[in-house]
Each structure stands twice: as structure tokens, then as C-alpha cells.
């Protein structure tokens, strides 16, 4: 099923969409953990999962293989990521053909980050220069549902928020049917971004990207890479944990559960969890949300 159909149905029924991002594992042990995590989280009623795509196609085959396995072995609705980095247009078509052959119906279209060690994106000769161009290719030649990324705290390469929103609008005009945000911790950042996007004419659903913190050090490194801000209150709480992993996990779960509840009460159409292929924190947050059903306390029906 196309994700836009899932979103529209959930919005009509005033219930949120829950999804999780995974990445292709590199070892047999990591693969076992991925499928264990996917099975545990899937049992809580996920609407879909996504599988990332490495820079320069470094996990291209793994993305297709693991996407297909999650669909066939666990019965999950899957969205495969696809990026332009290091790929010719013909290679992208080849990957799209492989994904279509698996029966997967959704693509998350990205330009992609430069390969490790490179600071600037350089289009591959014979390739595409942006996520908008990739979306145009997919929309013109395939029947996939298409999602796109957005950045509540502004894309690191954008000169300002207005320019970033203008580019985001081109993604939607090209055919992106829904958007998923980069991770964030301050909900007001999300609400302000959604308001600005709507004012710019961007009317598609915008899923909130949330990472339940399990390791503060790891999360800080991720935030540094994507220019996401950690609120002073959360950082102070994590520092106060003194590096104790169990306390960091407890703080991370409590913070994410509260963050997600507020997002849903105030109308976010869904939560996309960055689970880092591990179940405990995301499972705890998702189970708490399913039990407490905060969206039913929303003043208005769930909407983008």
C-alpha cells in the first residue's frame, strides 16, 4: 500500500501514523538484531518501516535485500530509501526496477550526503543533482509512492530558512506526497516549521522524526552531523546521569514519550522513530503511546 493512502486513512480516522527507520546491517549479529527489533516493534502495530541507503550506493544491495526481507518475512509495509550520491541515472533506474520487482510500493527520495571524508556534494557524471530531480524521475517513470525529507532546523547547506522552504516546495511540486523531518527535540521547532511550510503552500503531511535517546554520546554525534539542537534541559539531565547507560536510557525514554505525546495532542499526523536498529527505547515509547492514546486528547482531529 502507498504510504499516502495509509496517512490519509489514519487522518480520516483521527489516529496517528507510526513508523520506524532501519539501516542495513553489516554483520550476521547485526542482521539478527535488526530482524528481532523489527519483529518486536512490528508487533506494536507499525504502519510502515523504512530502510536507509548508504552514500555512493554503499548499501544499495543491502537496502533492496533487507527491504524485501522485512516485507516478506515479517509482513511489514516497507519504504526503501534511494539517494543520488555516486549514482548515474541508469544505475538509479536499475535500483528502482529491482525495488519494484520486490512488490515494495514506496520510495524515500534523497539527494544524499557526500561520501565520508568529502564536505561537498558533487553530482556524478550522468547522474542527478538533487532530490527534486530524483523525485521527477520516479514520478515520470514509476508508480511508487514518494516521500521526502525536511529540516525543521534548516538543512545544513541552506543559507536560510526561506531558501530551504523554497527548495522543499520544489520537492512537493515534483511529486513528494508526504515529508518526514530530520530528528529534533524541541517541539516548538516542529510546529513553527509546519506553520511556515503551510504558509509557503506545502500542504502534504509532515511526519515528526524522533529519536529516543539511548546513548547521549552517540546522539550528540548524530546531532552534530545534521545540525540538530539538543535542549539545555535534556543535556543537563544527561550530564547528570554521569555516563550511566541505564539512567541515560530511562531519561531518553521519558523525554521521547513526553515529546511524542505533545506532538500528537497538538496535531502531528504521526511519528517516525529513528531506532538505530535497537528495540528497547522505541518499544517502550511506542507501547506507552499506544496505551495512553494522547491523540484522543487533541483539540482538533489529527492533521498535517
WOBELJO-V254720 format. One line per field, one symbol per residue. ss: DSSP state (H for helix, E for strand, C for the rest). phi: phi as a letter, one per 20 degrees, with the letter a starting at -180 (. if undefined). psi: psi as a letter, one per 30 degrees, with the letter a starting at -180 (. if undefined). A space follows every 10 residues. Layout:
ss = ???
phi = ???
psi = ???
This chain:
ss = CCHHHHHHHH HHCCCCEEEE EECCCCCHHH HHHHHHHHHH HHCCCCCEEE ECCCHHHCCH HHHHHHHHHH HHHHCCCEEE EEECCCCEHH HHHHHHHHHH HCCCCEEEEE CCCCCCCCCC CCCCCCECCC HHHHHHHHHH HCCCEEEEEE CCCCCCCCCC HHHHHHHHHH HHHHCCCEEE ECCCCCHHHH HHHHHHHHHC CCCCEEEEEE CCCCCHHHHH HHHHHHCCCC CHHHHHHHHH CCCCHHHHHH HHHHHHHHHH HHHHHCCCCE EEEECCCCCH HHHHHHHHHH HHCHHHHCCC CCCC
phi = .fffffgfff ffelceedbc edcffdcfff fffgffffff fffenfeacc cfcfgmmfcg ffffffffff fffdmefcde fbcefmcfff ffffffffff ffnfdccdec fnegggndec fcgfgndddb ffffffffff ccdffcdceb cgdmggeefa fffffffgff ffffpfebcc fffbceffgf fffffffffe nedfgcfeec dffdcfffff fffffdleee ggffffffff fmnffffgff ffffffffff gfgffeoffr cdeeelmceg ffffffffff felfffeffc ggbf
psi = kkeeeeeeee eeghklkklk klkklfleee eeeeeeeeee eefghkelll klklkggfge eeeeeeeeee eeefgkkkkk lklfkgklee eeeeeeeeee fffkgkkjkk ellllkfkfk kjkkkgalfl eeeeeeeeef flgkkkllll jfgkkffkfl eeeeeeeeee eeefgkfllk llklfjeeee eeeeeeeeff gjglkjkkkk jjkfjeeeee eeeeeghkkk keeeeeeeef fggjeeeeee eeeeeeeeee eeeeeggkfl kjkjfhgkee eeeeeeeeee efhfffgkel lkl.
